[in-house]
């Protein structure tokens, strides 16, 4: 679909790329969710994160989310970008951008997309701390 963009890559994600894809003259609302690697989790200092994915299924599931969101929220466009590999504190593992005629739909679609992505997309996160590491079961 030309109104959906799905990206899964090891290279740096850029907010402007997602925004450029979703912007259009007919869109009164453009919303961008940027997920970043934070420096603390449950009181422990995070050194970095490692994301792994089952790529064919991850891309397929992200497309399903986008198709549903575009339909349900009457979006003009939607971009879902996710990164794999080692990410340092402050780097971006996920971007979701939505555009719609009205802002409320774009906000709701972004929230739906990130919540559903975390529940259904086969992307796994390993948190690396000063004193060890743990795989986080964020998806099935």
Backbone as a ProteinNet text record, in pm:
[ID]
protein_1_A
[PRIMARY]
XXXXXXXXXXXXXXXXXXXXXXXXXXXXXXXXXXXXXXXXXXXXXXXXXXXXXXXXXXXXXXXXXXXXXXXXXXXXXXXXXXXXXXXXXXXXXXXXXXXXXXXXXXXXXXXXXXXXXXXXXXXXXXXXXXXXXXXXXXXX
[TERTIARY]
84.6	0	88.3	52.3	136.6	120.2	20.4	4.9	61.5	136.9	199.4	347.5	429.5	573.5	618.9	678.4	731.4	882.3	957.6	1103.3	1151.4	1237.5	1305.5	1450.7	1538.3	1678.8	1772.7	1900.7	2003.5	2057.5	2037.5	2090.1	2002.2	2059.4	1992.5	1857.7	1757.7	1626.9	1623	1565.3	1558.1	1412.4	1380.7	1244.4	1196	1283	1243.1	1200.2	1261.9	1222	1077.1	1039.3	901.6	804.9	842.5	756.6	739.9	849.1	841.8	747.6	745.2	658	511.1	475.4	333.4	273.9	354.2	300.7	232.9	120	50.8	-31.5	-69.2	-146.1	-284.1	-337.4	-469	-469.6	-352.8	-343	-341.1	-441.5	-445.6	-373.6	-350.6	-280.9	-172.4	-52.8	58.6	115.2	123	173	290.3	394.8	512.8	539.7	542.4	586.3	730.7	817.3	957.4	989.5	1025	1070.4	1221.3	1272	1416.2	1467	1593.8	1657.4	1684.4	1621.5	1641.1	1756.9	1804.1	1923.5	1894.6	1766.5	1731.3	1609	1609.2	1492.9	1482.7	1369.8	1345.3	1461.4	1513.4	1620.2	1759.3	1771.9	1903	1951	2080.7	2139.1	2151.3	2089	2094.9	2218.6	2298.4	2417	2381.4	2299.3	2256	2147.8	2082.1	1981.7	2023	1976.4	2000.4	1864.1	1827.8	1700.2	1724.6	1648.9	1652.3	1510.8	1498.6	1366.4	1365.5	1250	1225.5	1170	1261.4	1232.4	1109.6	1094.1	976.7	844.8	836.5	712.4	696.4	805.6	799	746.5	800	754.3	606.7	569.3	430.2	336.2	374.4	290.6	281.9	392.1	387.2	295.5	297.8	206.4	61.5	31.1	-105.7	-151.5	-64.2	-96.9	-127.6	-42.7	-61	-189.6	-216.9	-339	-461.3	-461.8	-575.2	-587.9	-475.9	-479.5	-529	-479.9	-522.4	-673	-723.9	-867.5	-948.3	-909.3	-986.7	-989.8	-876.4	-866.4	-874.5	-901.6	-913.4	-790.4	-674.3	-548.2	-521.7	-446.5	-395.9	-277	-182.1	-62.2	-12.5	65.1	127.5	263.9	360.5	494.4	526.1	576.3	627.1	770.6	864.5	1006.4	1057.9	1131.5	1190.3	1334.4	1414.6	1556.2	1590	1690.8	1745.9	1894.4	1951.2	2093	2113.2	2237.7	2277.5	2247.8	2177	2144.9	2193	2251.8	2302.1	2191.5	2210.9	2117.4	2099.9	1973.3	1940.9	1907.5	1945.6	1915.1	1768.1	1720.8	1580.1	1560	1485	1452.2	1322.1	1230.8	1102.3	1048.1	991.7	921.8	787.8	684.7	553.3	501	470.6	418	283.8	188.9	54.6	11.1	-62.9	-125.1	-271.5	-352.6	-496.5	-554.1	-679.3	-745.1	-751.9	-769.5	-785	-688.9	-641	-535	-573.2	-696.6	-734.7	-711.8	-748.4	-729.6	-582.3	-497.6	-353.8	-296.3	-337.6	-292.5	-337.9	-465.1	-518.4	-452.3	-425.3	-361.3	-219	-144.9	-8.5	-10.9	-100.8	-109.4	-148.4	-246.8	-286.8	-168.2	-94	16.4	127.8	170.3	280.8	235.8	114.5	65	54	1.6	-14.8	120.1	210.7	345.1	411.1	404.5	468.8	405.5	278.5	208.1	225.2	240	227.5	348	436.6	546.5	666.1	720.1	832	965.6	975.6	1099.3	1129.9	1250.3	1288.9	1397.2	1390.3	1481.9	1563.8	1695.4	1785.8	1836.8	1809.9	1858.9	1992.8	2092.1	2226.6	2256.4	2279.5	2303.8	2451.3	2487.3	2624.7	2660.8	2560.8	2588.2	2522.9	2490.6	2429.9	2333.9	2254.3	2162.2	2039	1930.9	1808	1732.7	1677.6	1590.7	1452.8	1394.1	1261.4	1160.7	1061.6	957.9	851.4	882.1	789.1	690.4	718	630.4	614.8	526.6	499.8	623
-118.7	0	123.9	217.7	336.8	434.4	412.8	501.8	441.7	331.5	265.3	243.2	271.6	245.7	166.7	50.4	-35.1	-46.4	-19.6	-27.2	-109	-205.5	-281.8	-288.9	-222.3	-215.6	-197.2	-222.6	-206.7	-63.5	11.4	148.3	244.6	357.5	461	499.5	512.8	560.9	712.5	777.2	922.9	968.3	1050.9	1100	1170.5	1247.3	1323.4	1232.7	1115.8	1021.7	977.5	944.5	901.9	1017.7	1136.1	1253.4	1287.6	1283.5	1315.7	1220.7	1092.8	997.5	1028.4	1063.1	1077.5	1214.5	1316.7	1451.1	1460	1531.7	1558.8	1685.9	1745.6	1869.7	1849.5	1727.5	1700.5	1664.3	1656.2	1613.2	1733.2	1740.1	1845.9	1807.2	1677.3	1629.6	1530.9	1554.9	1462.3	1435.6	1307.7	1268.8	1174.1	1196.6	1111.2	1059.2	926.2	864.7	822.2	866.1	828.1	752.1	625.8	547.3	558.7	587.3	601.8	507.1	474.1	391.4	479.5	443.2	521.7	464	543	504.3	422.9	405.9	331.4	244.3	124.4	36.8	-26.4	-3.3	-60.8	-35.1	87	126.9	80.1	13	-35.7	46.7	76.8	155.5	71	119.7	52.2	101.5	9.4	43.7	53.8	-43.5	-46.6	-153	-154.8	-256.2	-329.2	-452.1	-533	-583.6	-549.1	-592.4	-696.9	-805.4	-909.5	-929.5	-971.1	-990.2	-1111.2	-1171.8	-1269.2	-1185.3	-1141.4	-1034.2	-1055.4	-1168.9	-1181.4	-1165	-1227.4	-1218.2	-1079.8	-1019.2	-886	-784.4	-788.1	-695.7	-721.5	-848.2	-884.1	-834.1	-853.6	-809.6	-657.4	-587.5	-441.1	-391.7	-457.3	-420.9	-440.5	-551.5	-576.3	-464.8	-424.4	-316	-188.8	-156.3	-33.8	-37.2	-149.3	-162.1	-142.4	-207.5	-192.5	-48.4	13.4	151.3	249.1	234.2	324.5	314.6	193.3	171.2	219.8	174.7	204.1	353.1	421.1	561.6	658.5	604.6	686	774.9	711	782.8	811.1	916.6	942.4	850.2	848.9	766.9	722.4	613.4	564.7	505.8	535.7	477.1	410	286.7	216.6	176.2	229.9	199.9	138.1	27	-36.1	-72.4	-63.1	-92.5	-224.5	-292.3	-412	-388.1	-470.4	-456.8	-387.8	-348.4	-284.8	-135.5	-85.3	56.9	111.5	227.9	295	382.4	424.1	514.7	639.5	678.1	795.2	763.8	644.6	608.4	567.7	562.3	537.5	395.7	311.8	179.7	174.7	270.3	264.5	405.1	419	540.8	499.6	571.1	552.5	690.4	711.4	840.1	817.3	906.6	897.2	1035.1	1038	1163.2	1136.4	1236.2	1225.1	1365.3	1369.7	1499.2	1573	1497.1	1557.4	1493.1	1570.2	1526.5	1407.6	1400.4	1294.8	1156.4	1139	1009.1	972.1	1069.2	1041.5	1002.7	1071.8	1036.1	894.9	866.3	735.2	623.8	649.3	548.8	519.6	622.6	601.3	515.5	545.2	467.2	322.3	303.3	168.6	93.2	158.4	91.9	49.4	136.1	98.2	-8.9	1.5	-100.5	-236.3	-237.6	-363	-419.6	-333.5	-377.2	-452.1	-395.6	-458.4	-593.3	-611.2	-736.2	-843.7	-806	-905.5	-922.5	-826.3	-831.6	-905.9	-1004.1	-1083.1	-1008.1	-912.2	-836.9	-849.6	-895.3	-919.7	-822.6	-784	-683.4	-744	-725.2	-764.7	-636.9	-623	-508.1	-543.4	-459.7	-484.4	-379.7	-429.1	-344.3	-348.9	-269.7	-271.9	-408.9	-477	-601.8	-724.7	-718.2	-834.2	-792.9	-887.3	-861.5	-950	-909.6	-987	-967.4	-1078.5	-1070.4	-1033.2	-932.5	-886.6	-949.7	-1011.2	-1076.2	-972.7	-888.7	-783	-831	-943.7	-996	-1145.9	-1208.6	-1352.9	-1440.9
0	0	0	-80.2	-91.8	24.1	110.5	225	354.9	340.8	455.5	426	526.2	513.7	636.1	610.3	716.2	696	801.6	796	915.1	889.2	994.1	951.4	1027.6	985.4	1103.6	1078.3	1181	1185.7	1079.4	1074	1154.5	1189.2	1267.6	1207	1294.5	1252.4	1265.4	1165.9	1164.8	1168	1266.6	1280.7	1153.7	1092.1	974	858.5	846.1	740.1	758	880.8	907.9	885.8	933.3	914.7	767.3	693	549.7	476.9	518.3	452	477.8	600.8	634.4	604.8	593.7	570.3	434.5	433.3	308	324.5	213.6	219	280.3	274.4	329.6	476.5	536.2	676.2	770.2	855.3	954.9	1082.5	1099.9	1218.8	1181	1230.6	1212.3	1350.8	1387	1518.3	1499.6	1578.2	1575	1715.8	1729.1	1853.4	1833.8	1923.9	1921.2	2048.8	2034	2148.1	2157	2275.9	2293.7	2402.5	2394	2495.7	2617.4	2729.3	2851.7	2933.7	3029.4	3104.8	3231.5	3266.3	3387.5	3361	3419	3418.7	3556.4	3622.1	3754.9	3850.4	3845.9	3936.4	3898.4	3783.2	3739.2	3620.8	3621.1	3513.4	3386.1	3278.8	3149.1	3073.9	3024.7	2946.7	2797.5	2750.6	2610.5	2597	2481.3	2450.5	2323.4	2311.8	2192.5	2145.1	2021.3	1964.8	1857.4	1865.5	1763.2	1712.6	1586.1	1527.7	1436.2	1426.1	1319.9	1206.1	1117.5	1023	934.8	865.4	777.2	852.7	969.8	1046.4	1109.9	1154.1	1214.6	1113.5	992.4	887.9	856.4	844.5	816	925.9	1050.7	1162.2	1169.7	1142.8	1142.3	1031.1	915.2	806.5	849.2	916.5	963.6	1057.2	1147.8	1240.9	1163.8	1067.2	990.5	908.3	844	764.3	853.7	969.3	1060.2	1108.9	1144.7	1196.2	1089.7	967.2	858.8	839.8	842.5	823.6	943.9	1062.5	1183.9	1216.3	1198.1	1238.6	1120.1	1001.9	880.1	859.3	865	847.3	700.1	676.8	541.6	515.1	611.7	597.6	734.6	732.3	855.3	823.9	909.5	900.4	1033.1	1025.4	1143.6	1111.6	1187.9	1170	1300.1	1287.4	1407	1375.7	1476.7	1462	1528.7	1475.8	1537.7	1562.8	1650.1	1682	1815.8	1840.4	1965.5	1959	2059.3	2068.3	2201.4	2196	2315	2374.3	2499.9	2565.4	2478	2458.5	2377.9	2233.9	2185.8	2047.3	2034.4	1910.2	1880.4	1828.7	1903.6	1853.2	1772.9	1795.7	1725.2	1697.9	1577.8	1536.3	1478.1	1516	1453.8	1420.3	1293.4	1248.4	1180.7	1209.1	1151.7	1106.2	997.1	953.6	925.2	957.4	935.9	920.1	879.1	863.4	996.8	1106.6	1239	1338.5	1432.5	1524.4	1610.9	1658.9	1752.1	1692.6	1567.3	1502.1	1495.3	1465.8	1456.5	1592.8	1699.5	1833.7	1870.9	1848.4	1883.4	1803.1	1676.8	1592	1638.1	1677.6	1728	1853.7	1943.8	2067.2	2037.4	1951.5	1911.2	1851.6	1763.9	1693.4	1787.6	1878.6	1967.1	2065.9	2116.4	2208.8	2139.9	2018.4	1945.1	1902.1	1859.8	1820.9	1936.6	2055	2171.4	2205.5	2171.8	2202.9	2096.6	1969.5	1862	1770.2	1765.4	1668.1	1729.4	1656.9	1710.3	1706	1796.6	1818.6	1967.1	1998.2	2136.7	2179.8	2307.2	2361.1	2474.3	2465.5	2574.5	2639.2	2768.9	2843.3	2905.3	2881.3	2931.5	3038.7	3161.1	3276.9	3315.4	3414.1	3466	3522.4	3579.8	3650.9	3587.7	3459.8	3394.7	3283.7	3242.3	3132.3	3147	3078.4	3081.9	2950.5	2899.6	2782.6	2832.3	2771	2808.9	2715.6	2771.5	2690.8	2656	2558.4	2519	2414.4	2350.9	2245.8	2265.9	2185.7	2203.6	2197.7
[MASK]
++++++++++++++++++++++++++++++++++++++++++++++++++++++++++++++++++++++++++++++++++++++++++++++++++++++++++++++++++++++++++++++++++++++++++++

